[in-house]
Amino acid sequence: MKVLITGCRGQLGIELCQQLNNLNRSNKRFELLKTDIDTLDITNSFQVHTMVTEEKPDVIINTAAYTNVDACETDELNAFRVNAIGAQNLSAAAFQIGAKMLQVSTDYVFDGTGNSPKREYDPINPQSVYGQSKALGEKLVLQTNPRHFIVRTAWLYGEGNNFVRTMLKLASEKKEINVVNDQIGSPTSTVDLASCIINLIKTDHYGVYHATCEGECSWYDFASRIFAMKSINIKVNPITTKELNRPAKRPAYSVLENFMLKLIGLNNFRQWEDALEEYLERN
């Protein structure tokens, strides 16, 4: 299977490439075509069409995205170009050659109201430019390629800049920090997500999927658990989202239930605490 991966230098892209390469060591099953912004501009339809028709991948995994949530608020055109038009370009090119398309999406497509985990069939209602651009990306993939997987995830951490490493860095510099306590979600390891994606692309179970580690917590709980696991003595003060005063609106409750993965027997996700413990042992 020939796999084209966009955003190969991002957290998820790095983990996907590593896991696929590891699988190839035991059984050569995957040919990887790794791209990032310097080798493929997904907003350029001609460039995407040219590469895809020349390379003819069996599946495209789009991990590339404009993920700076606050910057999206003032850079709306670029957010929609990358997160929506980029997804459309890849999906349309995949359809033209009969390839599968996997689009990585986000919990930000929901408005964050309520207090029960969202399932794949629940109505979306994005409240930020980032969420709106990712929601349009989902819609355009749905419209351009029936052989699609749309995978929504949240609170991702892996190899690269992420909340876990930010907390560890702050702990090395400060004795006291403030962390938001009124946003609830599911911290998700790229290890689990990459494994899920690899399992999905080997099937024809097309559709929309939620893909996060099991369980839920606040950012404050997440930070506190990180420090406890690393035996770091630091004072963590819970604050509100309003006190943080960020430009983009965050969903207050964005826990996703991996309902569709459970239905097809592919829910490989661990409890978030177990995945975090493994990550911290390696970092």
C-alpha positions in Angstrom: 0.0 0.0 0.0 1.4 3.4 -1.0 0.6 6.1 1.6 1.0 9.8 1.0 1.2 11.7 4.3 0.9 15.5 4.5 2.3 17.3 7.5 5.0 14.7 8.1 6.9 16.9 10.4 4.0 17.5 12.8 3.3 15.5 15.9 0.9 13.0 14.3 2.9 12.9 11.0 6.0 11.9 12.8 4.3 9.1 14.8 2.6 7.8 11.6 5.8 7.6 9.7 7.5 5.9 12.6 4.8 3.2 13.1 4.6 2.5 9.4 8.4 2.2 9.1 8.3 -0.2 12.1 5.7 -2.3 10.4 7.8 -2.4 7.3 10.8 -3.9 9.3 8.8 -7.1 9.9 6.8 -7.1 6.6 7.2 -4.7 3.8 3.6 -3.5 3.4 3.8 0.2 3.1 5.5 2.6 0.7 5.7 6.0 2.3 5.5 9.3 0.5 6.2 12.0 3.1 5.4 15.6 2.4 5.3 18.9 4.3 4.8 22.5 3.3 8.2 22.7 1.6 7.5 19.7 -0.7 3.7 20.0 -1.2 1.5 23.1 -0.7 -1.9 21.5 -0.2 -3.6 24.9 -0.9 -2.3 24.7 -4.5 -4.7 22.5 -6.4 -2.4 22.2 -9.5 0.6 21.1 -7.3 -1.6 18.6 -5.4 -3.1 17.2 -8.6 0.3 16.8 -10.2 1.9 15.0 -7.3 -1.1 12.7 -6.7 -1.5 11.7 -10.4 2.2 11.1 -10.8 2.7 9.2 -7.5 -0.7 7.4 -7.5 -0.9 6.6 -3.7 -3.5 4.1 -2.5 -4.4 6.4 0.4 -3.8 10.0 1.4 -3.6 10.9 5.1 -3.9 14.6 5.7 -2.4 15.6 9.0 -1.5 19.1 7.7 -3.5 21.9 9.3 -3.4 25.5 10.5 -3.7 24.7 14.2 -2.9 28.0 15.9 -6.4 28.5 17.2 -6.0 32.1 18.3 -4.1 33.1 15.1 -6.9 31.7 13.0 -9.2 34.4 14.4 -7.2 37.2 12.7 -5.9 35.1 9.7 -9.2 33.8 8.6 -8.4 33.4 4.8 -5.3 31.3 5.4 -7.1 29.2 8.0 -9.8 28.3 5.5 -7.3 27.9 2.7 -5.3 25.3 4.6 -8.0 23.6 6.7 -10.8 23.6 4.1 -9.4 24.1 0.5 -6.3 22.1 1.3 -8.5 19.1 2.4 -10.7 19.5 -0.7 -7.7 19.5 -3.1 -6.3 16.3 -1.6 -9.7 14.6 -1.5 -10.6 15.5 -5.1 -7.2 14.3 -6.3 -7.6 11.1 -4.4 -11.0 10.5 -5.9 -9.6 11.1 -9.4 -7.2 8.2 -9.1 -9.5 6.0 -6.9 -7.5 6.5 -3.7 -8.8 6.6 -0.1 -8.7 9.9 1.7 -8.2 10.2 5.5 -8.9 13.7 6.9 -7.8 14.5 10.5 -10.3 16.8 12.2 -11.0 18.1 15.7 -13.3 18.4 18.7 -13.6 22.2 17.8 -16.3 21.4 15.3 -18.6 21.1 18.3 -19.7 24.0 20.5 -18.7 22.5 23.8 -22.2 22.7 25.4 -23.7 19.9 27.4 -21.9 17.4 29.7 -22.1 14.1 27.8 -19.5 12.8 25.3 -20.3 13.7 21.6 -20.9 10.9 19.2 -20.2 11.0 15.4 -23.8 11.7 14.5 -24.3 14.6 16.9 -24.8 18.0 15.1 -21.7 20.1 14.9 -21.7 23.8 15.7 -18.2 25.3 15.6 -17.6 28.6 17.6 -14.2 29.6 16.3 -12.6 30.3 13.0 -10.4 27.2 13.5 -13.4 25.0 14.2 -15.4 26.5 11.3 -12.5 25.9 8.9 -12.0 22.3 10.0 -15.8 21.7 9.7 -15.8 23.0 6.2 -12.8 20.8 5.5 -14.9 17.8 6.6 -17.8 18.8 4.4 -15.6 19.3 1.3 -14.0 15.8 1.8 -17.5 14.3 2.2 -18.6 16.0 -1.1 -15.5 15.1 -3.1 -14.6 11.5 -2.3 -17.0 8.7 -1.1 -13.9 6.6 0.0 -13.2 8.9 3.0 -12.3 8.6 6.7 -12.9 11.7 8.7 -11.1 11.2 12.1 -11.9 13.7 14.8 -9.4 13.9 17.7 -8.5 16.2 20.6 -5.9 17.4 23.0 -3.1 15.7 21.1 0.4 15.2 22.3 3.4 13.4 20.8 6.8 14.3 19.4 6.9 18.1 19.1 5.4 21.1 20.9 2.4 20.1 23.0 0.8 20.7 26.4 2.8 18.1 28.2 6.2 19.5 27.2 5.0 23.0 27.8 4.1 22.0 31.4 7.4 20.3 32.0 9.3 23.4 30.6 7.3 25.7 32.8 8.0 23.5 35.8 11.7 23.9 35.2 11.4 27.7 35.2 8.7 28.5 37.8 7.5 27.4 41.2 3.8 28.3 40.5 1.6 28.2 37.4 -2.0 28.9 36.4 -4.0 26.3 34.4 -7.6 26.4 33.1 -10.0 24.2 35.1 -13.3 24.8 33.2 -12.5 23.1 29.9 -13.0 19.4 29.8 -11.6 17.0 27.2 -9.6 13.8 26.6 -5.8 14.0 26.4 -4.8 11.8 23.4 -1.5 10.2 22.6 -0.3 10.3 19.0 0.8 6.6 19.5 -2.8 5.5 20.0 -4.1 7.8 17.2 -1.6 6.7 14.6 -2.3 3.1 15.4 -6.0 3.7 14.9 -5.4 5.5 11.6 -3.3 2.6 10.3 -5.9 0.1 11.2 -8.6 2.2 9.5 -6.9 2.7 6.2 -6.6 -1.1 5.8 -10.4 -1.3 5.8 -13.3 -0.1 3.7 -15.2 1.2 6.7 -15.6 4.7 5.3 -17.2 7.4 7.4 -16.8 9.8 10.4 -14.9 8.6 13.5 -14.1 10.0 16.9 -10.6 9.0 18.0 -9.4 10.0 21.4 -8.1 8.3 24.5 -10.7 7.1 27.0 -11.8 9.2 30.0 -11.9 12.9 30.6 -10.3 15.6 32.6 -9.7 19.4 32.7 -6.4 21.0 31.6 -5.8 21.6 35.3 -6.3 17.9 36.1 -4.1 17.0 33.1 -1.3 19.3 34.3 -1.6 18.0 37.9 -1.3 14.4 36.7 1.8 15.2 34.6 3.5 16.7 37.7 2.4 13.8 39.9 3.7 11.2 37.5 7.1 13.0 37.2 7.3 13.7 41.0 7.6 17.4 40.3 6.8 19.8 43.2 5.0 22.8 41.8 2.0 24.8 42.8 -0.8 24.6 40.2 -3.6 27.2 40.5 -6.9 26.5 38.8 -8.3 29.4 36.7 -11.2 30.0 34.4 -11.2 30.4 30.7 -12.4 34.0 31.1 -9.3 34.7 33.3 -7.1 33.3 30.6 -8.6 35.8 28.1 -7.7 34.2 24.7 -9.0 35.5 21.4 -10.6 32.3 20.2 -13.6 30.7 21.9 -12.7 27.2 23.3 -15.3 24.4 23.8 -16.0 24.0 27.5 -16.9 20.3 27.2 -15.5 18.6 24.2 -15.2 14.9 25.2 -15.7 12.6 22.2 -17.0 9.1 22.4 -15.3 6.6 20.0 -18.7 5.2 19.1 -18.1 4.2 15.5 -14.7 2.6 16.3 -16.5 0.5 19.0 -19.2 -0.5 16.5 -16.6 -1.8 14.0 -14.3 -3.3 16.6 -11.3 -1.0 16.1 -11.3 1.1 19.3 -7.7 0.5 20.4 -7.5 3.6 22.6 -6.2 3.3 26.2 -7.3 5.3 29.2 -5.7 8.8 29.0 -3.7 8.3 32.2 -2.1 5.0 30.9 -1.1 6.6 27.6 0.3 9.6 29.4 2.3 7.4 31.8 4.0 5.7 28.8 4.7 9.0 27.2 6.3 10.5 30.3 8.5 7.4 30.7 10.0 8.2 27.3 10.3 12.0 27.8 
